[in-house]
Amino acid sequence: MAGAPIIFPRGREVVLGVSAGIAAYKSCDVLRRLQDHGFLVTVIPTESSLNFVGKATWQALSGRNVATSVWENSSDVSHVSIADKADLILIAPATADLISRLAQGRADDLLTTTVLASSAPVVIVPAMHPNMWLNAATIHNVNLLRQRGMKVLEPDTGRLTGKDSGIGRFPETARIINEVLEVTNSDAKLLNTKVLVTAGGTREPIDPVRYIGNRSSGRQGLAVAYEALRSGAEVTVIAGDTDYFELEGARVIKVQTADEMRDAVLAELPANHALVMAAAVADAKPNKGSIEKIKKDKLQQIDLTLNADILAQAGMMKKTGQVIVGFAAETSEDNLELAKEKMNRKKADFLYVNNVADGAIFGSGNTSGYLLSSDGGKEGFDAVDKHVVARAIVESISTRLEKVNG
């Protein structure tokens, strides 16, 4: 792998604060539904809340380490590092005590310290006994938090702990998620969808130290994978040679050669709703690789064999209801006509074509080109971030899946 690390933009990080109410167990479902919508979740339970739901549960569900004290991993300055990457802080449930401490601006545990250190929006989900919710002190504290710009949900009315009933019930998960989506402007277009993405170039070995490859960094394919994750999809990335990347939430399969990528794509394709074939697969490979380094004076000629056409094979395998997106890197002036012909010949639903003359596009964070559709559509992009194209591809996949699957 070469080049600068691929840094993905923020936009799907939620801190889930959990305080010490019996409704803490319901936040387990909230966590799962946040993940369904493509959010990555860091849980900060208060020490007392662990009497209701233990740390091991939160770690298992979130897939992340869980801290409850500012003194855990103190060298990382947890409250600052967590606060810096948070796009939303959701506190569910929020007890009367926690609401009081937030209103006072206290920072006496990891959760309240993180809230004070963050500029992210805060959504508070109260859950408590009716008398506590209706107490003048709680009413004052809630109004104060709302005046500061925090979103405080009204609790539901219904059965509470024991035989009690009234206002103060933890809201239904769907209502909480809707509030989160509204605050974060997130739309899980690919919820319950599996997307397979290929990224990077392939390396075809000549001998133990040399190979045939290309200049692909994998940035465009990885941008598509990231945007699909943000849209709620379950994403598998088949990665060849790419710049270094970390893509939390995605399943990654590493390959080297075109044959390895073909085998992985054809094995994974049946279980996925969409394939985005963004990898720059080498067109050819040596007829015969050498297990020993070839001497320089023996390198005058290398006999080549064409690699399998993975996109074409995937198109032949495509089932009704599946969507395939292809890519084309062209250098000629008639690249649009060549791309349309390629899209139709390989049974792709969409194809993104860009002009890579003079080394453009490869390794860059920007791209220019056209996203073509099998129904005649064409969307142009001029020197835009590759995530802009990735979002357009995700939107196109979502629209086509909705169309073909009703």
PyMOL commands that set and color helices and strands:
alter all, ss='L'
color gray80, all
select helices_A, chain A and resi 22-36+48-51+55-62+74-76+78-85+96-104+110-117+130-133+136-147+173-184+219-230+258-271+296-298+310-317+335-345+357-359+386-405
alter helices_A, ss='H'
color red, helices_A
select strands_A, chain A and resi 13-18+40-45+88-94+122-126+151-152+156-159+165-169+194-199+204-207+210-212+234-239+251-254+274-277+284-286+304-306+323-330+350-355+366-373+378-385
alter strands_A, ss='S'
color yellow, strands_A
deselect
rebuild
show_as cartoon
